[in-house]
Amino acid sequence: MTEVVSGIYSGFVVHERLRPRRHRHRYRVFSLLLDLDEMSGLSRRFNLLAHNRRAYFSIRDEDHGDGKGIRHWVETELGKNGLQGAAHRILMLCYPRIMGYVFNPMTVFFCYRRDGNLGAIVYEVHNTFKERYSYALPVNGASNTVIRQHCAKQFYVSPFVPMDCTYDSRIQPPAEQVRVVIREEDRDGLLLAAAFSGRHSPLSDGALFAAAVRYPLMTLKVIAGIHFEALRLFLKRIPYFKHSLSGLQLESRSSQTKGQISPSLTTR
């Protein structure tokens, strides 16, 4: 298999809601794909990207998992779900902090076995209530095709979507392109879909500088866009579902929320 390398994926996030009224938006964004084993060397390799240090772009442990160490947390989540064999190499697809600010509605961890095949995917979901929750799902069959996974919704994300839903994901693993599609269904069928599609560029200071110019203050625009789309949904009189902390979410909030919470499942 061709080895996937860290890089920048430039593309679009698209959200489309089907019921009770149609609603669609599309934003130009980029995501970083980073090998977790290379994180400690980011500050030495790049001038514009750092790990747990100040830089124009940065990745901080506190923005993911239990806030104590990203790789160890992913390994723990895999272990809890009997997926220890998929922890040989872990690639993280996420937004970085930009000038110190980040909001990552969904971070995707591609977890590879020793033979180079994809063994699991961990989806880390954040909401605007400074909570986060993860879904660790096995990859069955060939990992060089579109991967389909399914799970029940366990975590409150949007005030305009009920909890009684399921997720159906369709993933094109990172290579020259990456594509992450999340279809959310309720008892009446498909309710909405969210997708990110991006094309790979090698990671370098030149590429990071180009991203800074092309996507200025992108993470601030992400959170502003979330609230703008929420206003549009409110004006369309989309039903509103109030957030109430269940025991599961209380546990998630107390154990995983440390400091500042860092697209894309948030507003639909």
C-alpha positions in Angstrom: 0.0 0.0 0.0 1.1 3.6 -0.7 2.0 5.3 2.6 -0.2 8.3 3.4 1.9 11.3 4.5 1.0 14.3 6.6 -0.4 17.2 4.6 -3.0 19.9 4.0 -6.4 19.0 2.5 -8.1 22.0 0.9 -11.7 21.7 -0.1 -15.3 22.4 1.0 -17.6 21.5 3.9 -21.2 21.1 2.7 -24.3 20.6 4.9 -27.7 19.9 3.5 -30.9 19.4 5.5 -34.0 17.8 3.9 -36.8 18.2 6.4 -39.0 19.9 7.5 -37.5 22.6 5.2 -34.5 22.4 2.9 -31.4 24.1 4.1 -28.0 24.0 2.5 -24.7 25.8 3.0 -21.2 25.4 1.6 -17.9 26.8 3.0 -14.3 26.7 1.7 -12.0 25.2 4.4 -8.8 23.3 4.9 -7.8 20.5 7.3 -4.5 19.2 8.4 -3.6 15.5 8.3 -1.0 14.8 10.9 0.8 11.6 12.0 0.5 11.5 15.8 4.0 10.0 16.0 5.4 13.2 14.3 3.7 15.7 16.6 6.6 16.4 18.8 8.8 17.4 15.9 6.4 19.9 14.3 8.0 22.9 16.1 11.4 22.0 14.8 10.3 21.3 11.2 8.0 24.3 10.6 8.0 28.0 11.4 4.3 28.4 11.1 3.1 25.2 12.8 3.8 24.0 16.4 2.6 21.4 18.9 1.7 22.7 22.4 3.5 26.0 21.6 2.5 29.3 20.2 2.6 29.6 16.4 0.3 31.0 13.7 -1.0 27.4 13.4 -0.8 25.1 16.3 -2.1 21.7 17.7 -2.6 21.5 21.4 -3.3 18.3 23.4 -5.9 20.2 25.5 -8.1 20.5 22.4 -8.7 16.8 22.0 -9.6 13.7 24.1 -8.8 14.0 27.8 -6.4 16.9 27.2 -3.4 14.9 28.4 -2.0 13.5 25.3 -3.7 12.8 22.0 -2.1 9.5 21.0 -2.5 7.9 24.4 -6.1 9.0 24.5 -6.8 7.5 21.0 -5.1 4.2 22.1 -7.3 4.2 25.2 -10.5 4.7 23.1 -9.4 1.9 20.7 -8.7 -0.4 23.7 -12.1 0.2 25.2 -13.7 -1.0 22.0 -11.4 -4.0 21.4 -9.5 -2.3 18.6 -6.0 -2.3 20.1 -4.5 -3.8 16.9 -5.4 -0.6 15.0 -3.1 1.6 17.0 0.2 1.1 15.1 -0.1 4.3 13.1 -2.7 7.1 13.8 -3.4 10.0 11.5 -5.5 12.9 12.7 -7.6 15.0 10.3 -8.5 18.3 12.0 -8.5 22.1 12.0 -5.5 23.6 13.7 -5.6 26.5 16.1 -5.2 29.7 14.1 -3.7 32.6 16.0 -4.7 30.7 19.2 -8.3 29.9 18.4 -9.9 26.7 17.2 -13.3 25.0 17.0 -13.3 21.5 15.6 -16.9 20.2 15.3 -15.4 16.8 14.2 -11.9 15.5 14.3 -11.3 12.1 12.5 -8.5 9.7 13.5 -7.6 7.1 10.9 -6.1 4.2 12.8 -3.9 1.7 10.9 -2.7 -1.8 11.8 0.9 -3.0 11.5 0.2 -4.4 8.1 -0.6 -0.9 6.8 -4.4 -1.5 6.5 -6.9 0.8 8.1 -8.3 -1.0 11.2 -10.6 1.6 12.9 -11.8 5.2 12.7 -12.3 7.3 15.8 -14.7 10.3 15.4 -14.3 13.0 18.0 -17.3 15.3 18.0 -17.4 18.7 19.7 -20.5 20.9 20.3 -20.8 24.6 21.2 -21.5 23.8 24.8 -17.8 22.9 25.3 -18.4 19.2 25.4 -16.9 16.4 23.4 -17.6 12.8 22.7 -16.0 10.0 20.6 -17.2 7.1 18.5 -14.6 4.4 17.8 -15.7 2.1 15.0 -14.0 -0.8 13.3 -13.1 -0.9 9.6 -14.2 -4.2 8.1 -13.0 -5.3 4.7 -10.7 -3.5 2.3 -9.6 0.0 3.4 -8.7 1.3 -0.1 -12.4 1.7 -1.0 -15.2 3.8 0.4 -15.7 2.7 4.0 -19.2 2.6 5.4 -19.9 2.7 9.2 -23.0 3.0 11.2 -23.8 3.8 14.8 -26.5 5.3 17.1 -26.3 8.9 18.0 -25.1 9.3 21.7 -24.2 12.9 22.0 -26.1 16.2 21.7 -24.7 18.3 18.8 -27.3 20.7 17.3 -30.4 22.2 18.9 -32.2 21.7 15.6 -31.7 17.9 15.5 -33.3 15.3 17.8 -31.2 12.8 19.8 -33.2 9.8 18.5 -31.1 9.4 15.3 -28.4 7.2 13.8 -25.2 8.1 11.8 -24.3 6.5 8.6 -20.7 7.5 7.5 -19.1 7.0 4.1 -15.4 7.6 4.2 -12.8 7.8 1.4 -9.5 7.4 3.4 -6.8 10.0 3.0 -4.6 9.7 -0.1 -4.6 12.3 -2.9 -8.1 13.1 -1.8 -10.1 12.6 1.4 -13.8 12.6 1.8 -15.9 12.3 5.0 -19.7 12.1 4.6 -22.0 11.8 7.6 -25.6 11.0 6.9 -28.0 11.5 9.9 -31.2 9.6 9.9 -34.3 9.7 12.2 -37.3 7.4 12.2 -38.5 8.9 8.9 -35.3 8.4 7.0 -32.5 10.7 5.9 -32.7 14.0 7.7 -29.4 15.7 6.8 -26.0 15.1 5.4 -22.6 16.8 6.1 -19.5 16.3 4.1 -15.9 17.4 3.8 -14.0 16.8 0.6 -10.4 17.9 0.2 -7.3 17.5 -2.0 -3.9 16.8 -0.6 -0.9 19.1 -0.7 2.5 18.3 1.0 3.0 19.9 4.4 5.6 22.8 4.2 6.0 26.3 5.5 5.2 27.5 2.0 1.9 25.5 1.9 1.1 26.8 5.4 1.7 30.4 4.4 -0.5 29.9 1.4 -3.3 28.5 3.6 -2.9 31.5 6.0 -3.4 33.8 3.0 -6.2 31.8 1.4 -8.1 31.1 4.6 -7.6 34.1 6.9 -8.9 33.5 10.5 -10.7 30.4 9.2 -11.5 29.0 12.7 -13.2 32.2 13.7 -15.2 32.1 10.5 -16.2 28.5 11.3 -17.7 29.5 14.7 -19.3 32.6 13.1 -20.8 30.5 10.3 -22.2 28.0 12.8 -24.1 30.8 14.6 -25.2 32.4 11.3 -26.6 29.1 10.0 -28.4 28.6 13.3 -30.1 31.9 12.9 -31.2 31.0 9.5 -32.7 27.7 10.8 -34.4 29.6 13.6 -36.0 32.0 11.0 -37.1 29.0 9.0 -39.0 27.8 12.1 -37.1 24.5 12.3 -38.1 22.7 15.5 -35.7 23.3 18.5 -34.6 20.6 20.8 -33.4 21.9 24.2 -30.1 20.5 25.5 -30.3 18.5 28.7 -27.2 16.8 30.1 -27.6 13.1 30.5 -25.4 11.0 32.8 -23.4 10.0 29.8 -22.8 13.5 28.7 -22.1 14.7 32.2 -19.4 12.1 32.4 -18.0 13.1 29.0 -18.0 16.7 30.0 -16.2 16.3 33.3 -13.6 13.9 32.0 -12.9 15.3 28.5 -13.4 19.1 28.7 -10.1 20.7 29.8 -9.5 24.3 28.9 -10.5 25.7 25.5 -12.5 23.4 23.3 -11.3 23.4 19.8 -16.0 20.9 10.7 -18.5 18.9 10.6 -21.5 18.1 12.4 -22.3 21.1 14.6 -25.0 23.3 13.0 -27.4 21.9 10.5 
